[in-house]
Amino acid sequence: MNYEDLIREQHTFFETGNTRSILFRKKNLEKLRAMLVIHEKELIEAVQRDLHKPEMEVVSAEIITILEEIDLHLKKLDSWAKPEKVWSNMISIPSKNEIRRMPFGVSLIIGAWNYPINLLLLPLVGAISGGNCAILKPSELAPATSSLIRRMISGTFGRSYIHVVEGGVDVNQQLLDQSFDKIFFTGSSRVGKIVMEKAAKRLTPVTLELGGKSPAVVHKDADIKTAARRIAWGKFMNAGQTCISPDFVLVHRQEKDELIKYLKKAIKKYYGKKPKESKDYGRIINSSHFERLSNLMTDAHFIHGGDVVEAERYIEPTLVDGVDWEHPLMKEEIFGPILPIMTYGDQENPVELLRRLPSPLALYIFSDDDEFSDTLIDSLPHGGTCVNDVIMQIANPYLPFGGSGASGMGQYHGKYSFECFTRPHAVMRRSTWPDPSFRYPPFGKKLYLLKKLFLR
């Protein structure tokens, strides 16, 4: 495919001004919504082929989340897109001032394989709502979903407006060499750096949604039973392949044994004595990731799980003890169903311990002590916080979702998706009268008067 021609075609369509119409945007949001509803069964089957993901997880995390996002945009788009009136300052009086949200133009959205519907089409909602054209690049590691989305999009939208391009790393490279007005990428920090480098050559604005080692801090006053249930649910959904799953636990030493006991109970309750036979437990995406995770498990002390079946890319929900900060499990984001459990005591500051790691995408705190929680929130750079739960912070479209530092830049979801794909544009309107001579040369004593007025 000639990508230059494709992008030129989208630029030409964007320049017609059609996408700027609020009515046009709403109609296409409705078309996207109808597309998802019509193809729901096919989408579930495709994701299950790629990831062995249970239907409940596909419907709740992949489909309903997007439908809710679309509904919010349909409800709020008029008010979000309305020019915002702002004040004049002394120098600009008399004038009328406003801020408009302007679309970027042609956007490139690169999705990820772990949530192959959500992480591709949720950003698309923002692109449509913001008045952009879009080229979508689904992950080649989820081929069944990628192929289905390509067919769905091509049957719903014109190529000059929204188009799907399939392929591997070489296609990503070719696309990133093209001239886009906005790039939205979800994936690893390693690839995020490549995207950033490519975008910098053309000064293209970028949103990066990456990952990191998101900690679950369990304080000594926590409700241990609830903490265990929620951590186990968030960690082992999608077989641990969730960018905001708890990557490891940092628990107060006196609560460690109790937490482990209830984590084990939760795992058995969720997936039975034989998780391999559970319809509610997923698989690792491919052999390469399976091998990486298997290597991380070498020399680890399992206190639960540890069973692997290479032919099925199956790794049992696994709890690991005896891990220090130099262990391989603590050197990179795990992105799999392996949960290291670390401890701290009364004489240790969790903030100082967690500062050893790059900024994570999420911080989870289990405690009823607001002062303890606020200290962690305020002292540790991270993308977002959830207190006494995990994952749920992304379920609220009124909250921004995005990283900090190594875990990404930029936010989306809800209004933040609209703002992600638009830029604030200043408009000042002035009359030709009055036109005082104060600002024009010759300046004479005007500088003295200016300083007298503003540098008092």
N, C-alpha and C positions, 0 to 999 in steps of 0.2 A: 504493500500500500504506500502511496505517496502521501506522507503526513503533511508536507507543506501545502499540498492542494486541499487536503481536508481542513486544515486550520485556516487557510485563506477563505475557504467556503464558509466557515463559521464566522470569521471576521466580517465577511460581506453581509451575512444574515444579521449579525449584531448591529451593523451600521445602518440597517433599515429602520432601526428604532422599535421594532415589534416587541422585543423582549422587555422594553422599558414600561410597557403598558401594564398596569396593575391587573386589569381584566385578563390579559394574556398570561400573566404569571399564575393567577388563580386557576385558570382553565387547565394549565399544564400540571399544576399541583394535583388537581382533581384527576387528571389522566394518570398520573403516577400512582395515586391512591387506588384507583380502579384496577390498574395493572397488577398491583400487589395482591389485591383481594381475589381477582380472577385466577391468578397463578399460584395461590397459596399452597395447594397440595403439591404442585411440581417443585416449588421452592423447598418445601420440607424434605421431599425425597432427594433433591440434589444435594442439600447440605448433609443429609444423612449418608449419602454415598461418599462424600468427601471426608467427613469427620466423625461418622457414627454418632452424631449428636442427637439426643432424645428430642422427640417432637415438642415437648413442653419448652425446652430451651430455644428451639428454633422459633416457635410462635412468640414466646414472651420477649426474648432478647433480640431477635432479628426482624420480625415482621410488625408486631404490635407497637414496638418502640418507634418505628418509622411512621406508622399510621397516626400515632399520637402527635408526632412532630409535624406531620402535614396538617393535621386538624388545627394545631396551634397557629401555624403560619397562615392558614386560611382565615382564621378568626382575627389575627392581630396585624396582618400585613398592611392594611390601610393606615393604621396608626403608626406602625414602624416606618413606613415610607413617607409619611407626611413631613414636609419641611419643618424643622424646629426653629422657632423664633428665638433670637438671642438679643441681649442688650447691646447698645452702643456705649463706647467709652467717651471720655471728654473730647479726645482729638477727633473722633469720627462723627460726632454730632454735627449736623443732623444726618441721619442715615437709617435705613431699614436693613436688618441683618438676619440671615437665616443659614441653617446648615441642612444641606440635602445629602441623602445617601445615594451615591452613584455606583452603578455596577462596574466591575472591572473590565468585563468583556468576555474573552474566551478563557475558560478555566480548564485545568487538567486536574482530575481527581484520581489519585492512585490508592486503591483499596488494599486491604490485608486479608489473609486467608483464614484467620481464626474466627472472624465473624464476617463471612464473605458477602452477606447481603447488607447488614447494618453499616459496616465501615465503608461501603461504597455508595449506598443510596441515601444514607442520612446526610452526608455532606451535599449530595445532589439537591436535597430539599432546599438547603441554604442557597445554592447556586441559582436554582429556579426562582426562589423567592426574591433574591437580590437582583434578578434581571439579566443573568449571564447566559451564555452558551456554555456547553460543557463536553469535554471528551473524558470518558471513563475508562480506566485501566484496571480491571479486576486482577486478582492474584492468580497466576498460573498454577499455584499449588492447590487450588480448589477448582479443578477443571470442570466438574459437573455444574457447579454453581455459576462459574464464569460463562460457560457456553449458554446456559439457560438465560442469564441476565442479558447477554448480547442479543439473543433472539427476542426477548421481551421488549427491550429498549428499541430495537430496530422496527418492531411491529407497533410501537406506540408513538415514537417521535421521529421527526425527519432528521436525516444525517447532518444537515446544516445547523441544527439546533442542539441535539444531544446524540452522541454516538459512542459506541463501545469499541475499544480496540483490544484484542486479545494477543497474548504472546508472553515470552519469557523476559529475562533480564535484558536481552538485546533490544527488545521493543521498548522497555523502559528507558534505556539509554538514548534510543533514537527520538523518543517523544520529548525527553528532557533537553534535547538539543534544539527543539523548535521554539518558536516565539509565542509564548503564552502570556496572558495578562495576570494570571493568578495560578498558583500551584498549591494543591492540598494533598498532603501525603500522610498516610498512616502506615507505620511499620517500625523497624528496628532503628536504634540510634546509629548503627553503622551505615545503613542505607540512607538515613536521614541526612547524614553529613554529605553524602554524594549528591543528594537532591539539592541541598543548600548551596553546594559548590557550583552546580550547574546553573541554578537560578541566579546566583550572584553575577555570572557573566553577562546576563541580560537585565540585571536589576529587577528581577521579577519578584513580587511579594509572595511569601511562602507561609503556609501554616503547616507545622509539623506536629503530628500526634504520635509520640514514641512510647516509651515504657519505662522500665526501671525496677528496682528492687523495693516494692511497696511493703513497708513493715506493718505488722499488727502488734501494737503494744498493749499488753494485758497487765494492768496495774493491780496492786494487791487488794484494792477495794472492788474489783470487777465482779460482775455476776458471771461466774466461771461457766456454769451450764449453758447460759445463753451465748456467751462468747465462743464456746467450743462449737455449738451448733452452727452459728453464723460463719465462723472462720472456715469450718469444714465445708459448708455449702459454697462459699465464695471461692475457696481454693480449688476444689475438685470439680466444679462445673466446667464443662467443655474440656475435661481431663487436664485442668490447670492451664489451658492455653487461652488465658484472658489477660490483657495488658494491665488491668487494674486488680487482678487477684492478689490476695495476700501472698507475698513472695516468701516471707519467713515470719516467725513469731518471736517477739522479744517479751518474755513474761517475767514478772517478779518472781524471784527464786522461791518464795514460800508458797506460791500458787502453781508451780510447775507440775507437780505430780497430779494434782487435781485436774488441771487443764488437759494433760495427756489422757487421763482416764476418760474424760468426757469427749475428747476428740475421737478416741477409738470407738466409743459408743455411737457417736454421730455417724461415723463412716459406716459402721455395720448397719445402722438403721437405714441410711440412705441407699446403700448398694448391696446389702446382704453379706453373708459370709463369703460369697464368691463374686466379687465385683465384675469379674470377667464375663459372667453370665447375666449381668444386669442390663436391662434395656435402657437404663437411665445413666449409663456411664459411657463416655466417649473413648476415642482412640487418638493416638498421636498422628499428626497430619501426614508424615512420610518417613521413610527409612532414615534419611539424614538427620532429622530432628530426634528420632528414636535413638539413634546411635549417640548423638550429643548428650541426651539425657542419661543414657545408660553409662556413659563415661563419667558423668557427674556423680553417679551413684557409687562409683568405685571407692572402696575404703570408707564408705559411710556406715554409721551404726544405726541400723533400722530398729525402731521400737514398734513399728507397725508396718505391714505391707512389705514392699520390696520385690514382689513377684513380677517378672516380665516375660512376655511371649513375643519374640521378635517377628514371627510370621504374621501376627495379628496387629503389630505395632501397639501392643497392650502394655501399659505400666500401671500396676496396682496403686491405689491411693496410699502414699507412703509418708510416714513420720520419721524424721531423722533427729537423733540426739548426738551430743558430743561434738558439735560443730563450733569452730572458732572463726574469727573474722578472716583468717588466711585460708580457710578451706575452699576448694574449688566451687562449692555450692554458693559461697558468698562473694564470688568474684564476678558474677554475671547474673543477669535476670534468668531465672530458672525456666519459666514458661512451660511448665509441665507439672504433673501431680506429685511433686516431692516437696514436703514442708519441713524445713529445718526449724528446730526449736532451740532458742537461745535464752539466756537469763540475765537478769541484773538484780542487784541488791539495794538495800537502804543507803549504802555508802557510794553507790554508783549513779551517775546522772544519765538517764536514757538519751538525753539530747547529745551529750558528748559521744556516746557510743554510736548513735545513728549518723552523726556528722562524718563518720568514716566513709560513708557511701555517697555517690552522686545523688542529686535531687531526684526523688522518685515521683511517679505519676500520682500516687495516692498515699495517704497516711491514715491508718486505722488505729483508733484509740478506744480501749475498753476500760472505762472508769466513770465513776459518778462524781469525781473530784474535778470541778470546772477549772480550778486553778491549775491543776496538773495538766489537764487537756489543753488549756490556753497557752501554757508555757511551751508545750510541744508544737502547737500550731504556729505560734509566733516565732519560734526559734529555729525551725527546720524548713528550709525552702522545699516546696513540693507542689504538686498540681492541685490537689483538692483533699479535703478531710471528711471522714465519716466517723462520728463518735458512737460507740456501742453498736456498730453494724459494719458490714462491708458491702461494696459494689453499689449500694442503693443511692449514693450521691449522683450517679449518672441517670437515675430513673426520673429525676425531677427536671423537666425541660426549662424551668425558671432559674436553674443554676448553670453557670458556665462549666464546660468540661475542657480541660487542656492541661498541658504540662508546664514545667518550669525548668529552665536550664537543660540538663541532659535528657529530661523526659519530654521536652517539646517546647513549642512556642505557638501562641495563638489559642483561641478558644472557639468552641461552637456549642450547639444545642439551643433550641428555642430562639430567642431574639439574638443570641450570640452567633447563631448560624447565619442569620440575615446580615449581621454586622461583619461577619467573617468574609462574606462575598460582596461587600460594598465598601466604599471609602467615604469618609465625611468630606463634603465639598462646601467650601465657604462661598456665600453670595452676599455682597453688599450693594445696596441701591442708594444712590445719592442724587440729589437734584443739582441743577447747574447754578442755583442761587440758594443761599449766599455763597460767594467765592472770595473769602477774605485773603488779603495779600500777605498774611503773616508767614505762610510757608514758602513764599516765593522769594528769590534774591531780588535786590540786595538785602542782606540780612541785618546789617547794622547792629542795633541794640536788641534785635529779636532773640538772640541766643541768651542774653542776660535775662530777658523777661521769661524765656522758656525755663531756664534753670531756677529762677525765682519761684516759678509756679510749681515745678515738679521736684526740685531738689531741696525742698525746705528742711 
